[in-house]
């Protein structure tokens, strides 16, 4: 059975693992109606529109 000959240092181990655990920012898109940034393929929280149509009635 294969056994490591030397101990892997913490820095070497952590360098290998560093790229795996990074979080990725979700895709943000600008609302065509109000210009606010929101998640793609979701109703805009500010104006309540999706795909150019009013989905949720928002009072100004």
PDB file of N, CA, C and O in Angstrom:
ATOM      1  N   UNK A   1       0.839  -1.185   0.000  1.00  0.00           N
ATOM      2  CA  UNK A   1       0.000   0.000   0.000  1.00  0.00           C
ATOM      3  C   UNK A   1       0.887   1.254   0.000  1.00  0.00           C
ATOM      4  O   UNK A   1       1.875   1.319   0.732  1.00  0.00           O
ATOM      5  N   UNK A   2       0.535   2.230  -0.813  1.00  0.00           N
ATOM      6  CA  UNK A   2       1.338   3.451  -0.926  1.00  0.00           C
ATOM      7  C   UNK A   2       1.119   4.348   0.278  1.00  0.00           C
ATOM      8  O   UNK A   2      -0.011   4.593   0.700  1.00  0.00           O
ATOM      9  N   UNK A   3       2.234   4.834   0.822  1.00  0.00           N
ATOM     10  CA  UNK A   3       2.203   5.708   1.986  1.00  0.00           C
ATOM     11  C   UNK A   3       3.055   6.929   1.669  1.00  0.00           C
ATOM     12  O   UNK A   3       4.113   6.788   1.055  1.00  0.00           O
ATOM     13  N   UNK A   4       2.620   8.137   2.073  1.00  0.00           N
ATOM     14  CA  UNK A   4       3.445   9.325   1.822  1.00  0.00           C
ATOM     15  C   UNK A   4       4.783   9.223   2.547  1.00  0.00           C
ATOM     16  O   UNK A   4       4.845   8.793   3.699  1.00  0.00           O
ATOM     17  N   UNK A   5       5.853   9.622   1.861  1.00  0.00           N
ATOM     18  CA  UNK A   5       7.190   9.544   2.452  1.00  0.00           C
ATOM     19  C   UNK A   5       7.426  10.687   3.435  1.00  0.00           C
ATOM     20  O   UNK A   5       8.102  10.513   4.449  1.00  0.00           O
ATOM     21  N   UNK A   6       6.866  11.853   3.129  1.00  0.00           N
ATOM     22  CA  UNK A   6       7.042  13.017   4.004  1.00  0.00           C
ATOM     23  C   UNK A   6       5.694  13.652   4.311  1.00  0.00           C
ATOM     24  O   UNK A   6       4.728  13.490   3.565  1.00  0.00           O
ATOM     25  N   UNK A   7       5.646  14.377   5.426  1.00  0.00           N
ATOM     26  CA  UNK A   7       4.432  15.095   5.806  1.00  0.00           C
ATOM     27  C   UNK A   7       4.236  16.279   4.869  1.00  0.00           C
ATOM     28  O   UNK A   7       5.187  17.004   4.577  1.00  0.00           O
ATOM     29  N   UNK A   8       3.023  16.478   4.402  1.00  0.00           N
ATOM     30  CA  UNK A   8       2.697  17.645   3.578  1.00  0.00           C
ATOM     31  C   UNK A   8       2.474  18.827   4.517  1.00  0.00           C
ATOM     32  O   UNK A   8       1.648  18.753   5.427  1.00  0.00           O
ATOM     33  N   UNK A   9       3.206  19.911   4.298  1.00  0.00           N
ATOM     34  CA  UNK A   9       3.086  21.078   5.184  1.00  0.00           C
ATOM     35  C   UNK A   9       1.713  21.729   5.039  1.00  0.00           C
ATOM     36  O   UNK A   9       1.019  21.537   4.041  1.00  0.00           O
ATOM     37  N   UNK A  10       1.341  22.493   6.047  1.00  0.00           N
ATOM     38  CA  UNK A  10       0.031  23.165   6.049  1.00  0.00           C
ATOM     39  C   UNK A  10      -0.081  24.152   4.901  1.00  0.00           C
ATOM     40  O   UNK A  10      -1.138  24.276   4.282  1.00  0.00           O
ATOM     41  N   UNK A  11       1.019  24.861   4.613  1.00  0.00           N
ATOM     42  CA  UNK A  11       0.964  25.849   3.532  1.00  0.00           C
ATOM     43  C   UNK A  11       0.786  25.176   2.176  1.00  0.00           C
ATOM     44  O   UNK A  11       0.048  25.678   1.328  1.00  0.00           O
ATOM     45  N   UNK A  12       1.450  24.054   1.966  1.00  0.00           N
ATOM     46  CA  UNK A  12       1.323  23.320   0.705  1.00  0.00           C
ATOM     47  C   UNK A  12      -0.088  22.748   0.558  1.00  0.00           C
ATOM     48  O   UNK A  12      -0.684  22.802  -0.518  1.00  0.00           O
ATOM     49  N   UNK A  13      -0.607  22.202   1.650  1.00  0.00           N
ATOM     50  CA  UNK A  13      -1.966  21.651   1.650  1.00  0.00           C
ATOM     51  C   UNK A  13      -2.992  22.751   1.381  1.00  0.00           C
ATOM     52  O   UNK A  13      -3.915  22.561   0.588  1.00  0.00           O
ATOM     53  N   UNK A  14      -2.832  23.897   2.038  1.00  0.00           N
ATOM     54  CA  UNK A  14      -3.787  24.991   1.894  1.00  0.00           C
ATOM     55  C   UNK A  14      -3.714  25.637   0.511  1.00  0.00           C
ATOM     56  O   UNK A  14      -4.730  26.103  -0.006  1.00  0.00           O
ATOM     57  N   UNK A  15      -2.526  25.669  -0.092  1.00  0.00           N
ATOM     58  CA  UNK A  15      -2.408  26.193  -1.454  1.00  0.00           C
ATOM     59  C   UNK A  15      -3.221  25.348  -2.430  1.00  0.00           C
ATOM     60  O   UNK A  15      -3.853  25.874  -3.346  1.00  0.00           O
ATOM     61  N   UNK A  16      -3.198  24.046  -2.223  1.00  0.00           N
ATOM     62  CA  UNK A  16      -3.936  23.147  -3.094  1.00  0.00           C
ATOM     63  C   UNK A  16      -5.443  23.325  -2.920  1.00  0.00           C
ATOM     64  O   UNK A  16      -6.196  23.248  -3.890  1.00  0.00           O
ATOM     65  N   UNK A  17      -5.869  23.557  -1.712  1.00  0.00           N
ATOM     66  CA  UNK A  17      -7.306  23.677  -1.414  1.00  0.00           C
ATOM     67  C   UNK A  17      -7.878  25.072  -1.651  1.00  0.00           C
ATOM     68  O   UNK A  17      -9.098  25.235  -1.678  1.00  0.00           O
ATOM     69  N   UNK A  18      -7.035  26.066  -1.822  1.00  0.00           N
ATOM     70  CA  UNK A  18      -7.502  27.456  -1.848  1.00  0.00           C
ATOM     71  C   UNK A  18      -8.467  27.758  -2.980  1.00  0.00           C
ATOM     72  O   UNK A  18      -9.424  28.508  -2.786  1.00  0.00           O
ATOM     73  N   UNK A  19      -8.241  27.195  -4.149  1.00  0.00           N
ATOM     74  CA  UNK A  19      -9.083  27.528  -5.293  1.00  0.00           C
ATOM     75  C   UNK A  19     -10.435  26.823  -5.243  1.00  0.00           C
ATOM     76  O   UNK A  19     -11.364  27.234  -5.938  1.00  0.00           O
ATOM     77  N   UNK A  20     -10.562  25.795  -4.452  1.00  0.00           N
ATOM     78  CA  UNK A  20     -11.794  25.003  -4.415  1.00  0.00           C
ATOM     79  C   UNK A  20     -12.892  25.712  -3.636  1.00  0.00           C
ATOM     80  O   UNK A  20     -14.067  25.600  -3.987  1.00  0.00           O
ATOM     81  N   UNK A  21     -12.534  26.430  -2.596  1.00  0.00           N
ATOM     82  CA  UNK A  21     -13.520  26.960  -1.651  1.00  0.00           C
ATOM     83  C   UNK A  21     -13.955  28.391  -1.936  1.00  0.00           C
ATOM     84  O   UNK A  21     -14.721  28.962  -1.159  1.00  0.00           O
ATOM     85  N   UNK A  22     -13.489  28.982  -3.025  1.00  0.00           N
ATOM     86  CA  UNK A  22     -13.859  30.371  -3.314  1.00  0.00           C
ATOM     87  C   UNK A  22     -15.312  30.456  -3.750  1.00  0.00           C
ATOM     88  O   UNK A  22     -15.781  29.631  -4.533  1.00  0.00           O
ATOM     89  N   UNK A  23     -16.016  31.445  -3.248  1.00  0.00           N
ATOM     90  CA  UNK A  23     -17.409  31.655  -3.618  1.00  0.00           C
ATOM     91  C   UNK A  23     -17.483  32.465  -4.906  1.00  0.00           C
ATOM     92  O   UNK A  23     -16.640  33.326  -5.157  1.00  0.00           O
ATOM     93  N   UNK A  24     -18.481  32.188  -5.708  1.00  0.00           N
ATOM     94  CA  UNK A  24     -18.673  32.889  -6.969  1.00  0.00           C
ATOM     95  C   UNK A  24     -19.883  33.808  -6.823  1.00  0.00           C
ATOM     96  O   UNK A  24     -20.926  33.408  -6.307  1.00  0.00           O
ATOM     97  N   UNK A  25     -19.724  35.039  -7.283  1.00  0.00           N
ATOM     98  CA  UNK A  25     -20.825  35.989  -7.219  1.00  0.00           C
ATOM     99  C   UNK A  25     -21.911  35.588  -8.212  1.00  0.00           C
ATOM    100  O   UNK A  25     -21.604  35.264  -9.359  1.00  0.00           O
ATOM    101  N   UNK A  26     -23.175  35.603  -7.790  1.00  0.00           N
ATOM    102  CA  UNK A  26     -24.247  35.238  -8.719  1.00  0.00           C
ATOM    103  C   UNK A  26     -24.383  36.265  -9.842  1.00  0.00           C
ATOM    104  O   UNK A  26     -23.988  37.421  -9.688  1.00  0.00           O
ATOM    105  N   UNK A  27     -24.938  35.838 -10.959  1.00  0.00           N
ATOM    106  CA  UNK A  27     -25.091  36.717 -12.114  1.00  0.00           C
ATOM    107  C   UNK A  27     -26.069  37.845 -11.829  1.00  0.00           C
ATOM    108  O   UNK A  27     -27.248  37.602 -11.572  1.00  0.00           O
ATOM    109  N   UNK A  28     -25.583  39.072 -11.874  1.00  0.00           N
ATOM    110  CA  UNK A  28     -26.427  40.234 -11.627  1.00  0.00           C
ATOM    111  C   UNK A  28     -26.720  40.904 -12.967  1.00  0.00           C
ATOM    112  O   UNK A  28     -25.858  40.974 -13.844  1.00  0.00           O
ATOM    113  N   UNK A  29     -27.940  41.391 -13.109  1.00  0.00           N
ATOM    114  CA  UNK A  29     -28.350  42.065 -14.340  1.00  0.00           C
ATOM    115  C   UNK A  29     -29.040  43.374 -13.984  1.00  0.00           C
ATOM    116  O   UNK A  29     -29.619  43.515 -12.907  1.00  0.00           O
ATOM    117  N   UNK A  30     -28.968  44.329 -14.905  1.00  0.00           N
ATOM    118  CA  UNK A  30     -29.603  45.628 -14.700  1.00  0.00           C
ATOM    119  C   UNK A  30     -31.044  45.561 -15.184  1.00  0.00           C
ATOM    120  O   UNK A  30     -31.313  45.060 -16.275  1.00  0.00           O
ATOM    121  N   UNK A  31     -31.960  46.060 -14.383  1.00  0.00           N
ATOM    122  CA  UNK A  31     -33.365  46.093 -14.761  1.00  0.00           C
ATOM    123  C   UNK A  31     -33.546  47.113 -15.894  1.00  0.00           C
ATOM    124  O   UNK A  31     -33.092  48.251 -15.775  1.00  0.00           O
ATOM    125  N   UNK A  32     -34.199  46.719 -16.982  1.00  0.00           N
ATOM    126  CA  UNK A  32     -34.377  47.662 -18.091  1.00  0.00           C
ATOM    127  C   UNK A  32     -35.319  48.821 -17.763  1.00  0.00           C
ATOM    128  O   UNK A  32     -35.233  49.880 -18.386  1.00  0.00           O
ATOM    129  N   UNK A  33     -36.219  48.631 -16.791  1.00  0.00           N
ATOM    130  CA  UNK A  33     -37.182  49.681 -16.452  1.00  0.00           C
ATOM    131  C   UNK A  33     -36.587  50.720 -15.497  1.00  0.00           C
ATOM    132  O   UNK A  33     -36.613  51.917 -15.781  1.00  0.00           O
ATOM    133  N   UNK A  34     -36.046  50.250 -14.351  1.00  0.00           N
ATOM    134  CA  UNK A  34     -35.592  51.204 -13.333  1.00  0.00           C
ATOM    135  C   UNK A  34     -34.080  51.307 -13.228  1.00  0.00           C
ATOM    136  O   UNK A  34     -33.578  52.262 -12.635  1.00  0.00           O
ATOM    137  N   UNK A  35     -33.341  50.359 -13.783  1.00  0.00           N
ATOM    138  CA  UNK A  35     -31.887  50.430 -13.767  1.00  0.00           C
ATOM    139  C   UNK A  35     -31.234  49.843 -12.534  1.00  0.00           C
ATOM    140  O   UNK A  35     -30.013  49.921 -12.398  1.00  0.00           O
ATOM    141  N   UNK A  36     -31.999  49.260 -11.634  1.00  0.00           N
ATOM    142  CA  UNK A  36     -31.440  48.638 -10.427  1.00  0.00           C
ATOM    143  C   UNK A  36     -30.859  47.270 -10.781  1.00  0.00           C
ATOM    144  O   UNK A  36     -31.331  46.596 -11.697  1.00  0.00           O
ATOM    145  N   UNK A  37     -29.820  46.874 -10.030  1.00  0.00           N
ATOM    146  CA  UNK A  37     -29.240  45.551 -10.218  1.00  0.00           C
ATOM    147  C   UNK A  37     -30.022  44.524  -9.414  1.00  0.00           C
ATOM    148  O   UNK A  37     -30.366  44.763  -8.257  1.00  0.00           O
ATOM    149  N   UNK A  38     -30.304  43.373 -10.034  1.00  0.00           N
ATOM    150  CA  UNK A  38     -30.961  42.274  -9.341  1.00  0.00           C
ATOM    151  C   UNK A  38     -30.498  40.960  -9.957  1.00  0.00           C
ATOM    152  O   UNK A  38     -29.806  40.962 -10.975  1.00  0.00           O
ATOM    153  N   UNK A  39     -30.874  39.839  -9.346  1.00  0.00           N
ATOM    154  CA  UNK A  39     -30.485  38.531  -9.857  1.00  0.00           C
ATOM    155  C   UNK A  39     -31.153  38.275 -11.202  1.00  0.00           C
ATOM    156  O   UNK A  39     -32.291  38.686 -11.426  1.00  0.00           O
ATOM    157  N   UNK A  40     -30.445  37.598 -12.088  1.00  0.00           N
ATOM    158  CA  UNK A  40     -30.977  37.289 -13.406  1.00  0.00           C
ATOM    159  C   UNK A  40     -32.199  36.382 -13.305  1.00  0.00           C
ATOM    160  O   UNK A  40     -32.287  35.547 -12.404  1.00  0.00           O
ATOM    161  N   UNK A  41     -33.114  36.545 -14.208  1.00  0.00           N
ATOM    162  CA  UNK A  41     -34.336  35.736 -14.294  1.00  0.00           C
ATOM    163  C   UNK A  41     -35.181  35.796 -13.027  1.00  0.00           C
ATOM    164  O   UNK A  41     -35.797  34.803 -12.640  1.00  0.00           O
ATOM    165  N   UNK A  42     -35.209  36.959 -12.383  1.00  0.00           N
ATOM    166  CA  UNK A  42     -36.030  37.154 -11.194  1.00  0.00           C
ATOM    167  C   UNK A  42     -36.773  38.480 -11.330  1.00  0.00           C
ATOM    168  O   UNK A  42     -36.333  39.367 -12.063  1.00  0.00           O
ATOM    169  N   UNK A  43     -37.884  38.616 -10.635  1.00  0.00           N
ATOM    170  CA  UNK A  43     -38.659  39.854 -10.648  1.00  0.00           C
ATOM    171  C   UNK A  43     -37.856  40.931  -9.921  1.00  0.00           C
ATOM    172  O   UNK A  43     -37.251  40.665  -8.882  1.00  0.00           O
ATOM    173  N   UNK A  44     -37.853  42.140 -10.466  1.00  0.00           N
ATOM    174  CA  UNK A  44     -37.138  43.260  -9.862  1.00  0.00           C
ATOM    175  C   UNK A  44     -37.841  43.655  -8.560  1.00  0.00           C
ATOM    176  O   UNK A  44     -39.062  43.807  -8.528  1.00  0.00           O
ATOM    177  N   UNK A  45     -37.065  43.819  -7.495  1.00  0.00           N
ATOM    178  CA  UNK A  45     -37.644  44.175  -6.193  1.00  0.00           C
ATOM    179  C   UNK A  45     -38.085  45.633  -6.143  1.00  0.00           C
ATOM    180  O   UNK A  45     -38.991  45.990  -5.389  1.00  0.00           O
ATOM    181  N   UNK A  46     -37.440  46.472  -6.949  1.00  0.00           N
ATOM    182  CA  UNK A  46     -37.737  47.904  -6.903  1.00  0.00           C
ATOM    183  C   UNK A  46     -39.022  48.254  -7.654  1.00  0.00           C
ATOM    184  O   UNK A  46     -39.896  48.932  -7.114  1.00  0.00           O
ATOM    185  N   UNK A  47     -39.133  47.787  -8.906  1.00  0.00           N
ATOM    186  CA  UNK A  47     -40.293  48.194  -9.716  1.00  0.00           C
ATOM    187  C   UNK A  47     -41.289  47.053  -9.945  1.00  0.00           C
ATOM    188  O   UNK A  47     -42.395  47.301 -10.426  1.00  0.00           O
ATOM    189  N   UNK A  48     -40.924  45.805  -9.611  1.00  0.00           N
ATOM    190  CA  UNK A  48     -41.852  44.685  -9.742  1.00  0.00           C
ATOM    191  C   UNK A  48     -42.065  44.210 -11.166  1.00  0.00           C
ATOM    192  O   UNK A  48     -43.097  43.610 -11.463  1.00  0.00           O
ATOM    193  N   UNK A  49     -41.108  44.465 -12.059  1.00  0.00           N
ATOM    194  CA  UNK A  49     -41.271  44.048 -13.449  1.00  0.00           C
ATOM    195  C   UNK A  49     -40.359  42.872 -13.776  1.00  0.00           C
ATOM    196  O   UNK A  49     -39.322  42.676 -13.142  1.00  0.00           O
ATOM    197  N   UNK A  50     -40.764  42.094 -14.777  1.00  0.00           N
ATOM    198  CA  UNK A  50     -39.958  40.984 -15.285  1.00  0.00           C
ATOM    199  C   UNK A  50     -40.194  40.884 -16.777  1.00  0.00           C
ATOM    200  O   UNK A  50     -41.340  40.837 -17.224  1.00  0.00           O
ATOM    201  N   UNK A  51     -39.129  40.852 -17.549  1.00  0.00           N
ATOM    202  CA  UNK A  51     -39.197  40.742 -19.006  1.00  0.00           C
ATOM    203  C   UNK A  51     -40.015  41.877 -19.616  1.00  0.00           C
ATOM    204  O   UNK A  51     -40.730  41.675 -20.598  1.00  0.00           O
ATOM    205  N   UNK A  52     -39.906  43.079 -19.027  1.00  0.00           N
ATOM    206  CA  UNK A  52     -40.598  44.250 -19.555  1.00  0.00           C
ATOM    207  C   UNK A  52     -42.059  44.349 -19.176  1.00  0.00           C
ATOM    208  O   UNK A  52     -42.738  45.293 -19.581  1.00  0.00           O
ATOM    209  N   UNK A  53     -42.566  43.384 -18.396  1.00  0.00           N
ATOM    210  CA  UNK A  53     -43.973  43.407 -17.984  1.00  0.00           C
ATOM    211  C   UNK A  53     -44.059  43.599 -16.474  1.00  0.00           C
ATOM    212  O   UNK A  53     -43.199  43.134 -15.726  1.00  0.00           O
ATOM    213  N   UNK A  54     -45.112  44.291 -16.037  1.00  0.00           N
ATOM    214  CA  UNK A  54     -45.309  44.506 -14.594  1.00  0.00           C
ATOM    215  C   UNK A  54     -45.929  43.237 -14.006  1.00  0.00           C
ATOM    216  O   UNK A  54     -47.020  42.829 -14.406  1.00  0.00           O
ATOM    217  N   UNK A  55     -45.236  42.626 -13.070  1.00  0.00           N
ATOM    218  CA  UNK A  55     -45.685  41.386 -12.433  1.00  0.00           C
ATOM    219  C   UNK A  55     -46.296  41.686 -11.063  1.00  0.00           C
ATOM    220  O   UNK A  55     -47.369  41.191 -10.718  1.00  0.00           O
ATOM    221  N   UNK A  56     -45.582  42.509 -10.297  1.00  0.00           N
ATOM    222  CA  UNK A  56     -46.024  42.881  -8.953  1.00  0.00           C
ATOM    223  C   UNK A  56     -46.362  44.371  -8.969  1.00  0.00           C
ATOM    224  O   UNK A  56     -45.569  45.189  -9.436  1.00  0.00           O
ATOM    225  N   UNK A  57     -47.535  44.717  -8.459  1.00  0.00           N
ATOM    226  CA  UNK A  57     -47.920  46.134  -8.419  1.00  0.00           C
ATOM    227  C   UNK A  57     -47.172  46.817  -7.269  1.00  0.00           C
ATOM    228  O   UNK A  57     -47.315  46.444  -6.104  1.00  0.00           O
ATOM    229  N   UNK A  58     -46.376  47.823  -7.626  1.00  0.00           N
ATOM    230  CA  UNK A  58     -45.648  48.617  -6.638  1.00  0.00           C
ATOM    231  C   UNK A  58     -46.205  50.032  -6.641  1.00  0.00           C
ATOM    232  O   UNK A  58     -46.439  50.623  -7.696  1.00  0.00           O
ATOM    233  N   UNK A  59     -46.413  50.564  -5.444  1.00  0.00           N
ATOM    234  CA  UNK A  59     -46.916  51.937  -5.340  1.00  0.00           C
ATOM    235  C   UNK A  59     -45.745  52.899  -5.240  1.00  0.00           C
ATOM    236  O   UNK A  59     -44.809  52.657  -4.477  1.00  0.00           O
ATOM    237  N   UNK A  60     -45.782  53.972  -5.989  1.00  0.00           N
ATOM    238  CA  UNK A  60     -44.684  54.943  -6.011  1.00  0.00           C
ATOM    239  C   UNK A  60     -44.747  55.887  -4.828  1.00  0.00           C
ATOM    240  O   UNK A  60     -43.897  56.767  -4.694  1.00  0.00           O
TER     241      UNK A  60
END
